[in-house]
Amino acid sequence: MSMELVLISGMSGSGKSVALHALEDAGYYCVDNLPPELLQSFVELKRSQRIDKVGIAMDARSAQGLPKLPEQLERLRSLSVEPRLIFLDAGTSTLVRRFSETRRRHPLSPGSPTHERQALELDIEKERTLLGVLRDQSFIIDTSDLKSAQLQSYIKQAIEAPEGQMTLMFQSFGFKHRMPTDSDYVFDVRMLPNPHYESELKPLTGLDEPVANYLRNMPEVQQMQQDIQQFLERWLPLLAKDHRSYVTVGIGCTGGQHRSVYLVEALANHFEKKWPTVRRHRSLDYRGKFLQVSEQFLTAPVGS
């Protein structure tokens, strides 16, 4: 019996509970904080119960067992179970703020929930080192600027991507909001002509045809698109040969509204003929223009 196994890991406070809720909504049997030593036996148990969609969260609370996780994953692969590894990350300042707001104790901290910022930052860096090997094998989602609705949407995008074939994730963002840390490649397009300074185009986005038509006819934009395409076409086959499951390409402009959005759409249209592709517009998502969800749900913060 085949099984879809999603393993969620990441930094404490990065949103793993929200991610598990997204998997539950998608019909996965989910368990939080499973010790790595029990991974194989747990998967075999669920197989025997004919459960074919399983989501598991692991983090620094299982610190002693994490070094054994790569061996456990190889055993699963020998049983024809190929787990999808998703790692949730966030900037240190964001994690510190989240712990301060919730007054939770970091799992690597022996102190109280209100221990000083410097000690908390040291705990976070220890956790980064502890989880580094797992992060390198995973599809990374930077949750620093995400709301719960966005993160749930991103998790569902990740699990809907075809298995066994490398998936391209094109994401636009605005440098004025913050550069995401989950991109494998980042292209800065702030030097291109900016529709923001055209009064009739300013309120629109790169998803709107007037903006797309404006940028499509700019030689600099055409050249940038061709340069990015040529770079990716040269290296994507080698990345796929290296057994990469996901490659995330970030395109950044000033506000993440016009130029980067247009180029993400244009690049995705070009590459989807050969590779599974996913489009993501971080700044538009953050403003609520791309996700059609209620205002209350959109503004719920990403939790632990």
Sine and cosine of phi, psi and omega as CSV:
sin_phi,cos_phi,sin_psi,cos_psi,sin_omega,cos_omega
0.00,0.00,0.79,-0.61,0.01,-1.00
-0.97,0.22,0.45,-0.89,-0.02,-1.00
-0.67,-0.75,0.67,-0.74,0.16,-0.99
-1.00,-0.09,0.91,-0.41,-0.04,-1.00
-0.89,-0.45,0.85,-0.53,0.05,-1.00
-0.91,-0.41,0.84,-0.55,0.02,-1.00
-0.95,-0.32,0.92,-0.39,0.02,-1.00
-0.99,-0.12,0.82,-0.57,0.10,-0.99
-0.70,-0.71,0.01,-1.00,0.05,-1.00
0.56,-0.83,-0.07,-1.00,-0.05,-1.00
-0.94,0.34,0.59,-0.81,0.08,-1.00
-0.88,0.47,0.77,-0.64,-0.04,-1.00
1.00,0.00,0.10,0.99,-0.06,-1.00
-1.00,-0.01,-0.16,0.99,0.08,-1.00
0.90,-0.43,0.42,0.91,-0.07,-1.00
-0.91,0.41,-0.55,0.83,0.04,-1.00
-0.91,0.42,-0.64,0.77,0.06,-1.00
-0.89,0.45,-0.66,0.75,0.01,-1.00
-0.90,0.44,-0.66,0.75,0.03,-1.00
-0.90,0.44,-0.61,0.79,0.05,-1.00
-0.88,0.47,-0.61,0.79,0.03,-1.00
-0.90,0.43,-0.65,0.76,0.03,-1.00
-0.92,0.39,-0.65,0.76,0.04,-1.00
-0.87,0.49,-0.67,0.74,0.03,-1.00
-0.88,0.47,-0.49,0.87,0.00,-1.00
-1.00,0.05,0.11,0.99,0.09,-1.00
1.00,-0.07,0.27,0.96,0.01,-1.00
-1.00,0.03,0.59,-0.81,0.19,-0.98
-0.99,0.15,0.87,-0.49,-0.17,-0.99
-0.88,-0.47,0.55,-0.83,0.09,-1.00
-0.63,-0.77,0.65,-0.76,-0.04,-1.00
-0.97,-0.24,0.61,-0.79,0.12,-0.99
0.86,0.51,0.71,0.71,0.09,-1.00
-0.96,0.27,0.80,-0.60,0.06,-1.00
-0.87,0.50,0.72,-0.69,-0.03,-1.00
-0.82,0.58,-0.52,0.85,-0.01,-1.00
-0.89,0.46,-0.39,0.92,-0.05,-1.00
-0.99,-0.13,0.04,1.00,-0.12,-0.99
-0.86,0.52,-0.79,0.61,-0.06,-1.00
-0.89,0.45,-0.73,0.68,-0.03,-1.00
-0.91,0.42,-0.57,0.82,0.02,-1.00
-0.92,0.39,-0.69,0.73,0.02,-1.00
-0.89,0.45,-0.68,0.74,0.01,-1.00
-0.90,0.45,-0.61,0.79,0.05,-1.00
-0.88,0.47,-0.73,0.68,-0.03,-1.00
-0.92,0.38,-0.53,0.85,0.10,-1.00
-0.89,0.46,-0.71,0.71,-0.01,-1.00
-0.90,0.44,-0.44,0.90,0.04,-1.00
-1.00,0.02,0.10,1.00,0.04,-1.00
0.87,0.49,0.59,0.80,0.13,-0.99
-0.99,-0.10,0.87,-0.49,-0.17,-0.99
-0.96,-0.28,0.01,1.00,0.04,-1.00
-0.71,-0.70,0.92,-0.39,-0.10,-0.99
-0.77,-0.63,0.71,-0.70,0.10,-1.00
-0.86,-0.50,0.73,-0.68,-0.06,-1.00
-0.75,-0.66,0.71,-0.71,0.09,-1.00
-0.94,-0.33,0.72,-0.69,0.08,-1.00
-0.72,-0.70,0.55,-0.84,0.00,-1.00
-0.41,-0.91,-0.30,-0.95,-0.11,-0.99
-0.92,0.38,-0.20,0.98,0.07,-1.00
-0.91,0.41,-0.36,0.93,0.06,-1.00
-0.97,-0.24,0.61,0.80,-0.16,-0.99
-0.81,0.59,-0.66,0.75,-0.07,-1.00
-0.91,0.40,-0.49,0.87,-0.04,-1.00
-1.00,-0.05,-0.20,0.98,-0.08,-1.00
-0.87,0.50,-0.61,0.80,0.04,-1.00
-0.86,0.51,-0.37,0.93,0.00,-1.00
-1.00,0.04,-0.12,0.99,-0.10,-1.00
-0.89,0.45,-0.70,0.72,0.03,-1.00
-0.82,0.57,-0.63,0.78,0.04,-1.00
-0.91,0.42,-0.65,0.76,0.04,-1.00
-0.89,0.45,-0.64,0.77,0.00,-1.00
-0.91,0.42,-0.63,0.78,0.04,-1.00
-0.90,0.43,-0.62,0.79,0.05,-1.00
-0.89,0.45,-0.64,0.77,0.04,-1.00
-0.89,0.45,-0.66,0.75,0.00,-1.00
-0.90,0.44,-0.56,0.83,0.05,-1.00
-0.93,0.38,-0.33,0.94,0.07,-1.00
-0.99,-0.11,0.22,0.97,0.03,-1.00
0.92,0.38,0.50,0.87,0.14,-0.99
-0.93,-0.38,0.92,-0.38,-0.01,-1.00
-0.97,-0.24,0.98,-0.18,-0.06,-1.00
-0.95,0.30,0.56,-0.83,0.18,-0.98
-1.00,-0.01,0.84,-0.54,-0.03,-1.00
-0.98,-0.21,0.86,-0.52,0.01,-1.00
-0.85,-0.53,0.82,-0.57,-0.03,-1.00
-0.92,-0.40,0.83,-0.56,0.04,-1.00
-0.99,-0.12,0.78,-0.62,-0.04,-1.00
-0.79,-0.61,0.22,-0.98,0.09,-1.00
-0.29,-0.96,0.40,-0.92,0.03,-1.00
-0.90,0.44,0.48,-0.88,-0.03,-1.00
-0.85,0.53,-0.68,0.73,-0.01,-1.00
-0.89,0.46,-0.60,0.80,0.04,-1.00
-0.91,0.40,-0.69,0.73,0.01,-1.00
-0.90,0.43,-0.66,0.75,0.04,-1.00
-0.87,0.49,-0.69,0.72,0.00,-1.00
-0.89,0.46,-0.67,0.74,-0.02,-1.00
-0.91,0.42,-0.67,0.75,0.04,-1.00
-0.91,0.41,-0.60,0.80,0.01,-1.00
-0.92,0.40,-0.64,0.77,-0.03,-1.00
-0.93,0.37,-0.62,0.79,-0.06,-1.00
-1.00,-0.03,-0.21,0.98,-0.03,-1.00
0.84,0.54,0.52,0.85,0.07,-1.00
-1.00,0.08,0.42,-0.91,0.07,-1.00
-1.00,-0.02,0.70,-0.71,0.06,-1.00
-0.92,0.39,0.66,-0.76,-0.08,-1.00
-0.88,0.47,-0.34,0.94,0.03,-1.00
-1.00,-0.10,0.05,1.00,-0.06,-1.00
-0.99,-0.13,0.77,-0.64,0.08,-1.00
-0.99,0.13,-0.13,0.99,-0.11,-0.99
-1.00,0.00,-0.26,-0.97,-0.01,-1.00
-1.00,0.09,0.23,-0.97,0.03,-1.00
-0.87,0.48,-0.29,0.96,-0.07,-1.00
-0.97,-0.26,0.39,0.92,-0.01,-1.00
-0.91,0.41,0.36,-0.93,-0.19,-0.98
-0.91,0.41,0.37,-0.93,-0.09,-1.00
-0.85,0.53,-0.68,0.73,-0.05,-1.00
-0.87,0.49,-0.67,0.74,0.03,-1.00
-0.91,0.41,-0.64,0.77,0.01,-1.00
-0.90,0.44,-0.67,0.74,0.03,-1.00
-0.89,0.46,-0.61,0.80,0.05,-1.00
-0.91,0.42,-0.65,0.76,0.04,-1.00
-0.89,0.46,-0.65,0.76,0.00,-1.00
-0.90,0.43,-0.66,0.75,0.02,-1.00
-0.93,0.38,-0.59,0.81,0.10,-0.99
-0.87,0.49,-0.67,0.75,0.00,-1.00
-0.91,0.41,-0.63,0.77,0.04,-1.00
-0.85,0.52,-0.69,0.72,0.01,-1.00
-0.90,0.43,-0.68,0.73,-0.02,-1.00
-0.88,0.48,-0.63,0.78,-0.08,-1.00
-1.00,-0.10,0.07,1.00,-0.12,-0.99
-0.85,0.52,-0.68,0.73,-0.03,-1.00
-0.90,0.44,-0.66,0.76,0.01,-1.00
-0.93,0.37,-0.63,0.78,0.01,-1.00
-0.87,0.49,-0.64,0.77,-0.06,-1.00
-0.90,0.43,-0.38,0.93,-0.03,-1.00
-1.00,-0.09,-0.04,1.00,-0.23,-0.97
-0.93,-0.36,0.29,-0.96,0.23,-0.97
-0.99,0.16,0.83,-0.55,-0.16,-0.99
-0.98,-0.20,0.71,-0.71,0.12,-0.99
-0.85,-0.53,0.86,-0.51,0.06,-1.00
-1.00,0.08,0.92,-0.39,-0.08,-1.00
-0.99,-0.12,0.17,0.99,-0.12,-0.99
-0.81,0.59,-0.67,0.74,-0.08,-1.00
-0.93,-0.36,0.27,0.96,-0.10,-1.00
-1.00,-0.10,0.55,-0.84,0.21,-0.98
-1.00,-0.07,0.20,-0.98,-0.08,-1.00
-0.85,0.53,-0.67,0.74,-0.02,-1.00
-0.88,0.47,-0.64,0.77,0.02,-1.00
-0.91,0.42,-0.73,0.69,-0.02,-1.00
-0.88,0.47,-0.67,0.74,0.03,-1.00
-0.88,0.48,-0.65,0.76,0.04,-1.00
-0.90,0.44,-0.67,0.74,-0.02,-1.00
-0.91,0.41,-0.63,0.78,0.04,-1.00
-0.89,0.46,-0.69,0.72,0.00,-1.00
-0.91,0.41,-0.58,0.81,0.09,-1.00
-0.87,0.49,-0.68,0.73,-0.06,-1.00
-0.90,0.43,-0.67,0.74,-0.06,-1.00
-0.98,0.18,-0.29,0.96,0.04,-1.00
-0.99,0.10,-0.19,0.98,0.02,-1.00
-0.92,0.39,0.58,-0.81,-0.03,-1.00
-0.87,0.50,0.65,-0.76,0.06,-1.00
-0.99,0.17,0.47,-0.88,0.09,-1.00
0.98,0.18,0.06,1.00,0.02,-1.00
-0.64,-0.77,0.66,-0.75,-0.04,-1.00
-0.90,0.43,0.73,-0.69,-0.01,-1.00
-0.95,-0.32,0.70,-0.72,0.05,-1.00
-0.99,-0.11,0.78,-0.63,0.07,-1.00
-0.93,-0.36,0.93,-0.36,0.08,-1.00
-0.99,-0.16,0.83,-0.56,0.00,-1.00
-0.74,-0.67,0.72,-0.70,0.09,-1.00
-1.00,-0.07,0.42,-0.91,0.05,-1.00
-0.35,-0.94,0.25,-0.97,0.06,-1.00
-0.95,-0.32,0.79,-0.61,0.01,-1.00
-0.87,0.49,-0.47,0.88,-0.03,-1.00
-0.95,0.32,-0.31,0.95,0.06,-1.00
-1.00,0.02,-0.64,0.77,0.05,-1.00
0.58,-0.82,0.64,-0.76,0.03,-1.00
-0.98,0.21,0.80,-0.60,0.00,-1.00
-0.93,0.38,0.51,-0.86,-0.03,-1.00
-0.99,-0.11,0.04,1.00,-0.09,-1.00
-0.99,-0.16,0.17,0.99,0.00,-1.00
-1.00,-0.01,0.69,-0.73,0.11,-0.99
-0.97,0.24,-0.57,0.82,0.05,-1.00
-0.72,-0.69,0.63,-0.77,0.04,-1.00
-0.80,-0.61,0.77,-0.64,0.04,-1.00
-0.88,-0.47,0.82,-0.58,-0.01,-1.00
-1.00,-0.03,0.89,-0.46,-0.05,-1.00
-0.90,-0.44,0.41,0.91,-0.03,-1.00
-0.93,0.36,-0.25,0.97,0.00,-1.00
-0.99,0.13,-0.11,0.99,-0.04,-1.00
-0.98,0.18,0.37,-0.93,0.05,-1.00
-0.80,0.60,0.67,-0.74,-0.16,-0.99
-0.93,-0.35,0.91,-0.42,0.04,-1.00
-0.89,0.45,-0.24,0.97,0.01,-1.00
-0.84,0.54,-0.48,0.88,-0.06,-1.00
-1.00,-0.03,0.10,1.00,0.13,-0.99
-0.98,-0.21,0.90,-0.45,-0.17,-0.99
-0.83,0.56,-0.63,0.78,-0.05,-1.00
-0.97,0.23,-0.31,0.95,-0.03,-1.00
-0.99,-0.17,-0.33,0.94,-0.10,-0.99
-0.80,0.60,-0.71,0.71,-0.05,-1.00
-0.98,0.19,-0.16,0.99,-0.04,-1.00
-1.00,0.03,-0.02,-1.00,0.03,-1.00
-0.77,-0.64,0.10,-0.99,0.04,-1.00
-0.92,0.39,-0.12,0.99,0.09,-1.00
-0.99,0.11,-0.23,0.97,-0.05,-1.00
-1.00,-0.02,0.64,-0.77,-0.09,-1.00
-0.87,0.48,-0.64,0.77,0.04,-1.00
-0.85,0.52,-0.63,0.78,0.04,-1.00
-0.94,0.34,-0.70,0.72,0.01,-1.00
-0.87,0.49,-0.66,0.75,0.00,-1.00
-0.92,0.40,-0.64,0.77,0.04,-1.00
-0.86,0.50,-0.74,0.67,-0.05,-1.00
-0.96,0.28,-0.57,0.82,-0.02,-1.00
-0.87,0.49,-0.49,0.87,-0.05,-1.00
-1.00,-0.08,0.13,0.99,0.05,-1.00
-1.00,-0.07,0.87,-0.50,-0.02,-1.00
-0.84,0.54,-0.60,0.80,-0.01,-1.00
-0.90,0.43,-0.60,0.80,0.01,-1.00
-0.93,0.37,-0.68,0.73,0.04,-1.00
-0.87,0.50,-0.66,0.75,-0.01,-1.00
-0.92,0.39,-0.66,0.75,0.03,-1.00
-0.88,0.48,-0.70,0.71,0.01,-1.00
-0.87,0.49,-0.70,0.71,0.01,-1.00
-0.90,0.44,-0.65,0.76,0.00,-1.00
-0.90,0.44,-0.69,0.73,0.02,-1.00
-0.91,0.41,-0.68,0.73,0.02,-1.00
-0.86,0.50,-0.70,0.71,-0.02,-1.00
-0.90,0.43,-0.64,0.77,0.03,-1.00
-0.88,0.48,-0.76,0.65,-0.05,-1.00
-0.93,0.38,-0.65,0.76,0.02,-1.00
-0.88,0.48,-0.50,0.86,0.02,-1.00
-0.95,0.30,-0.62,0.79,-0.18,-0.98
-0.96,-0.29,-0.34,0.94,-0.02,-1.00
-0.86,0.51,-0.68,0.73,0.02,-1.00
-0.86,0.51,-0.60,0.80,0.01,-1.00
-0.95,0.32,-0.57,0.82,0.07,-1.00
-0.91,0.42,-0.65,0.76,0.04,-1.00
-0.91,0.42,-0.63,0.78,0.03,-1.00
-0.89,0.45,-0.46,0.89,0.02,-1.00
-1.00,0.08,0.22,0.98,0.09,-1.00
0.92,0.40,0.55,0.83,0.10,-1.00
-0.97,0.24,0.71,-0.71,0.03,-1.00
-1.00,0.05,-0.56,0.83,-0.04,-1.00
-0.67,-0.74,0.56,-0.83,0.19,-0.98
-0.75,-0.66,0.83,-0.55,-0.04,-1.00
-0.96,-0.28,0.81,-0.58,-0.03,-1.00
-0.91,-0.42,0.89,-0.46,0.02,-1.00
-0.99,-0.12,0.71,-0.71,0.07,-1.00
-0.86,-0.51,0.89,-0.46,-0.10,-1.00
-0.88,-0.47,0.72,-0.69,0.19,-0.98
-0.85,-0.53,-0.24,-0.97,-0.12,-0.99
-0.91,0.40,-0.82,0.58,-0.08,-1.00
-0.96,-0.30,-0.12,0.99,-0.02,-1.00
0.95,0.32,0.48,0.88,-0.09,-1.00
-0.92,-0.39,-0.63,0.78,-0.14,-0.99
-0.92,-0.40,-0.96,0.27,-0.18,-0.98
-0.90,0.43,-0.75,0.66,-0.03,-1.00
-0.91,0.41,-0.61,0.80,0.01,-1.00
-0.90,0.43,-0.72,0.70,0.02,-1.00
-0.86,0.51,-0.72,0.70,-0.06,-1.00
-0.93,0.37,-0.59,0.81,0.09,-1.00
-0.86,0.51,-0.71,0.70,0.00,-1.00
-0.90,0.44,-0.69,0.72,-0.02,-1.00
-0.91,0.42,-0.69,0.73,0.00,-1.00
-0.92,0.38,-0.65,0.76,0.03,-1.00
-0.90,0.44,-0.66,0.75,0.05,-1.00
-0.87,0.49,-0.60,0.80,-0.01,-1.00
-0.95,0.31,-0.71,0.70,-0.14,-0.99
-1.00,0.06,-0.29,0.96,-0.03,-1.00
-0.93,0.36,-0.19,0.98,0.07,-1.00
-0.94,0.34,-0.39,0.92,-0.05,-1.00
-0.87,-0.50,-0.54,0.84,-0.09,-1.00
-0.83,-0.56,0.55,-0.84,0.19,-0.98
-0.87,0.48,0.73,-0.68,-0.06,-1.00
-0.77,-0.64,0.50,-0.87,0.09,-1.00
-0.77,-0.64,0.65,-0.76,0.01,-1.00
-0.94,-0.34,0.63,-0.78,0.00,-1.00
-0.58,-0.81,0.72,-0.70,0.00,-1.00
-0.84,-0.55,1.00,-0.05,-0.17,-0.99
-0.88,0.47,-0.72,0.69,-0.07,-1.00
-0.95,0.33,-0.59,0.81,0.06,-1.00
-0.93,0.36,-0.64,0.77,0.06,-1.00
-0.85,0.52,-0.71,0.71,-0.07,-1.00
-0.88,0.47,-0.56,0.83,-0.01,-1.00
-1.00,0.09,-0.06,1.00,0.06,-1.00
0.99,0.12,0.22,0.98,-0.03,-1.00
-1.00,0.08,-0.31,0.95,-0.14,-0.99
-0.96,-0.29,-0.54,0.84,0.03,-1.00
-0.99,-0.11,0.82,-0.57,0.01,-1.00
-1.00,-0.03,0.99,0.12,-0.02,-1.00
-0.74,-0.67,0.22,-0.97,-0.01,-1.00
-0.93,0.36,0.45,-0.89,-0.01,-1.00
-0.88,0.48,-0.60,0.80,-0.03,-1.00
-0.91,0.42,-0.71,0.70,-0.04,-1.00
-0.94,0.33,-0.60,0.80,-0.03,-1.00
-0.88,0.47,-0.61,0.79,-0.11,-0.99
-1.00,-0.02,0.01,1.00,0.07,-1.00
-0.92,0.39,0.76,-0.65,-0.06,-1.00
-0.96,0.29,0.45,-0.90,0.14,-0.99
-0.94,0.35,0.78,-0.63,0.00,-1.00
-0.96,-0.27,-0.47,-0.88,-0.06,-1.00
-1.00,0.09,0.00,0.00,0.00,0.00
